[in-house]
Amino acid sequence: MTTTMTTPVGTAETDGARGRRPLGGFNRTFLRIELRRLVRNRRTVFLALVMPPMFFLIFGTPEQYRSTSAGHGNVTAYIMISMAVYGSMLATTSGGAMVSVERGLGWSRQLRLTPLSPVAYILTKVLVAMTLGLASIVVVYAVGSAAGAQADASVWVETAVVAWLGSSVFAAFGLFMGYLLPAENVMQILGPLLAVLAFAGGLFVPLTDGVFATIARFTPLYGLAELSRAPLGDAGWSLVALANLVAWAAVFVTGAAVMFGRDTARV
């Protein structure tokens, strides 16, 4: 007589296989794939790594800027920091907004058939966007160093770190807009929108007193721009700018979470 042996659900073998899965489905292979896909996107790379240093060279390198002091550096350094913020914002927003293209191609739906959890998916997107944002800052600072930007050593480090960490807010913004906008024209809409936000938040033109300056304090880029340039000046950290950054981070993260939940519910 032959005895058939069955393996009950939940045995050590099954549990062990589950235990070998990365937490939440997150794995480095998926992260590498996402990084390669981002690098192959020529438009995104151009926006993040070419346009900001090009703008810096055009607007930030006149002789009078290199010879005029601005806090703990010169005016060229001030413009360099602004362009680094702009580049990191473009990079992180573009990286997050790629989810719109993935939805259009059905890639997001395929990923839901894998062990990848929603949290791991969002985390991977943010990490990829932040990686490109860091690359943008490094490129702008390298060009700035060669083109005459001068500042205390601590200013270079502090401004770069603040610009990079603060740009995570726009990674959430990119995800939010990626779920909100159609894939075929997401960057055509976001590109001009980010330029408007940069002007409105005082990134390209220093803010003075008046109605425009008051309105600027409520725009999404004001907080990041002010906090990133704070180490260069003598005024210290602005609580208004910090509150602005935290408030818009809450808005964008909540919006991205809500839109992701609706997108998942449709599958």
N, C-alpha and C positions, 0 to 999 in steps of 0.2 A: 504494500500500500504506500502511495506517495503522499507525503505531507507538504502542503504548500505553505510557505512562510511569508507572511505579509508584514510590512513595516508600518506600524501605526503612525498616524499624523502626530507630529510633535516629538519624534524620537530625537536621540542625541545627534544622529547624522543630519536630519533636517535642520535642527536648531544650530548645529555647527555651521552648515552652509549659510544660514541666515546671519549668523554671527560674523561671517567673513565679509558680508556686504558692508560698504562704507556707511557711516552714520547718515541716515536720511537719504541714501542713494548718492550722496556727493562723492565724486571721485576726481582724481587728478587728470585722468584721460579725457574726460568731458571738458575740463578746464583748458587743457592743451588744445583740444579741437576748437573751442570757442576763441581762443587767442589767435589761432591760425586763420580762422574765418574773418576775424576782425582785421588782421594785418593785410589780408587779400582784398579788403574793401578799399579801393584806391581813393574814393571820394572821402571816406572817413579819415584816412591817413593824411590826405591833403589838408582837410579842415583842421586837424589836430596838430600836425607836425610841421606844416609848411606855412599856412596862413598867419598864425600868431607871430613867429619870428620875422616874417616878411613885413607885417604891420609895424613891428618894433623898429626894424631898420629904417622904415619910411618916416615914422613919426618921432622916434626917440633918440636919434643920433646926431642932431645938429650940434655944432660946436658949443653954442651957448648953453645947451642942456647939459653937456658933459662938464662944463665949467661952473655951473650954478648949483649951489648946495641945496639939499632938501632933507632936513632932519639929519639923520646919521648916514647920509649918502648924497648922491646928486640927482638931478631931475631925470637923467637917463635911467637910473635905477628905479625911480618911481614909475616911469612908463614901462620899464621891463617887468616889474611886478604886476602891473595892470594887464599886460599882454599875456603873462603866464597864467593869470586867473582866467582870462578869456579863453586861452587855449585849453586849460584843464576843464573848463565848463563845456566847451565844444566837444571835447573828447568824451567826457563822462555822459553827456546828454546823448551823443551819437551812439555810444556803446549801449546805453539803455534802450534807445529807440529802435535798435535792430530787432527787438522782439516783434515789432510790427511786421517786418519782412518775414520773419519766421512763421508768424501766424498765417500770413498770406500763402506761404508755400506748404503749409501743413506740418512743418517741422515741430512746432510746439505740441501738436496733437500726437505725433509719433513719440515724443519724449514722455508723454504721460503713460505710455504703455511700458515704460521701464521703471526700475525701482527708484528713479530720481524723484525726490519729494518736491513739492512746490517751494519750500524754504530753501532747499539746496539749489534749485533752479534760479531763484531770485538772487541768492548769494553768489552764485557763479557769474551771473550777469553783472552784478555790482563789482566783483573782483576784476573782471575783464575790463570794464569801463574805467575803474580806478587805475589799472595798469597803464592804459593808454593816456589817462590824465597825468600820471607821473612822468611818462615819456615826454609829453608836451611841455611840462614845466622844465624838465632837464634840458631840452633843446633850446627853449627860450633863454634860460639862464646861461647856457653855454655861449649862445650868440651874444647875449648881453655882456658877458665877461670880456669877450673879444672886441666888442664895439664901444667900450668905455664906461660901462656902468660901474659905479663905485659905491660901496657901502661897507659897514662893519661886518666882520665875519659872522657874528651872531645873527645879523639881519638877514643875510643870505639864507641861513638855515631856517630861521623862524618863519620868514615869509613863505618859503617853499613848502614847509610842513603845513602851515595854516591853509595855503591855497589848495594843497592836495587833499587834505582831510575835509575841508569845507566843500570841495567839489563833489563829494559824495551826495550832497543834497541834490545836485543836478543829475546824478545817476538815477535817483528816485524819480526826478522830473522826467527823464528820458523814458523810463519804464512806464510812467503814468501816461505820457503822450503816445508811447508806442501801442498801448492798449486802446487808446482813445481815437487815434487817427488811422486812416486807411494806409496800407502799405505802400501804395503807388506814389504818394506824395508827402510822406511824413517828414523827410528832411527838407523838402522844398518849403514846407510851412515852418519848421523849426529853425532853419537858418536865419531868415529875416526876423523871426520872433526873438531869437537870442541876441541879434544885433540891436534890436529895439530895447531889450532889457538891459543890455550893456550901457547904452546911452542913458537910459532912464535911471539906472543905478549909480551913475557917476563913475563908471569904469573908464570911459574914454575922455570925459571932460570933468575936471574937478568941480565939486559942488560948492556953491557959495550960499549965502543967506537968501531967503526969498521963497516964493510959492513953489518953484520947481524943486528946491532942496527939500522942502517939507514933503512933497509928494514922493520924492525919490526914496525916502525912508521906509516907504511901504511897498517898495518893489522887491522882487525876489533876489536881485543881485547886489543890492545895497550892502547887506550885512557881510557877505563874503568879500566884497571889494574893500570895505573899510577895515575889516579885521586882518586881511592879508597885508595891507599897507601899514597897519598900526606899528609894527616894530621899527619901521623906517623913521617914523615921526617921534615927537616928544609928548604927544597928548595922551598916550596910553590906550588901553583897551576901552572900547565904547560899549556900554551896556545896551544901548539902543541897537547897535549893529548886531550884538550877540543875540538879543531877543528877536531881531528880524530873521537871522539865520535859523534859529531854533523853530520859530513859528512856521516858516516856509518849509522846513524839513518835515515838520509834522503834517502839513498840508499835502506835500508830494508823496510821502510814504503812505499816508492814509488813502490818497487817491489811487496810488499804484496797487495797494492791497485790495481795495474795493473792485477795481477794474479786473485784477487778476482773478478774484473770486467769481466775478460774473462770467469771465471767459472760460474758466474751468467748469462752471455749472452748465455751460452749453454743450459740453462733450458727454 
